[in-house]
């Protein structure tokens, strides 16, 4: 049995009727960014996209930008299926007319995949997902084109959030004791990594006269308010 959160503009109506025949616990809140501040914890977020696709897409992007750590599922009419694409950042879609067996199966699958991700070699941190098994990283679902050392630097910092490392320590941990290059190498890789992170560049923070750290933010507004030092 999962805890479900439904974001909808039709709070007083049944968004997905089949849920009434299942044992999952559900709660509906307005499909507005302000409602997310006090939203209860849940295993899955269902976004009602039956009537306003544009608003639903914007809400999904906000949820992904703020680093939501539970799966997203869209509730759609059949006509709305053609509008959905990968850039929505959702994990699954379901028609409002789906029967209880299908609804239950989709919920179990998407929640189960999330549970497997948490026990796999994936690091989730502030909107970044790092897959150690495939040496790949994504920002809100967007793949990052990283070199081997850029990946290793990001992985190392993300696995030690908020901890400050000197350039010498990073050289030792990422490049190895036998590396004879100077600390300037670290600065160059940090600069390139920030450029590839785009809007999330401030995740790699500079501690002046000390070194670098991986910043962790409670929400996206806090991240955007932070300056990036060279």
Steps between C-alpha positions, in 0.01 A plus 500: 500500500645833390447857616386703197488878455274632223559854370183626335292811443188287555558427869138405575457247220632153423807539281569131454181309593669159512702611805181482705500122453861459618660505843759770426479808721438815298493872565408777256644850513474796258728478197686817594869555585403659833327178608823306465660687791280325757430185299501178704755227437402236249623209287365632169372831362219491244456819297156562352555602136149427372386857449808723482803339338712817501456556874563133573824508300617813686420336833696187405800714409477682834488168683807376313688826550447489875643150509192296590615157614185299425366386160264719295201360314265692266126446491377569146211477260567294190534817295771631731734207436637656182624808689723316746873468430821426687555863598200481733722300736231253608543132577171373360159603365155356557159566350223626729285206379750232601362213703613410853726214388694724261522787746628272775756337269639835381526632854680188620742507206594866523538495878694174476742647246564792734576259784745308280675824402555584865669166561704506179826676421325833445566818691213747526598850612333838443358418159803303381489123445837327472506140380827343608431178309474670160726798574224741404331797662178691443364837610120484534496224237740676262816294431832671570782454250787454747857386458622224727670741741206739503276210593740383771522852643121540506451154650758557772362838605136382489577203725640742760237776502589828677850380584779732386801353318822677418634485147778273622246260654298490179814431297580211729147353508399551136828502308701274732820528699716445193362803314770764451288785362430816700185603685405716202364177349230493767394857426474429128285189555275681749445780249412253224274301730311810606447598138347159427279513809341818363239636741636267767854640480479628859492139624880513472580768753826679562630555851743786454862423584406140582347300214170362375190327632172353374216723619169353609191720489159450657323656201565650160450861611781463751731361230428781255576760766855374545781668302764287333860591581784414269 
